[in-house]
């Protein structure tokens, strides 16, 4: 599950940087 959480955080960071 930790891997999935990391993937979610990475996606969130990418979206935040896109803003």
PyMOL commands that set and color helices and strands:
alter all, ss='L'
color gray80, all
select helices_A, chain A and resi 2-18
alter helices_A, ss='H'
color red, helices_A
deselect
rebuild
show_as cartoon
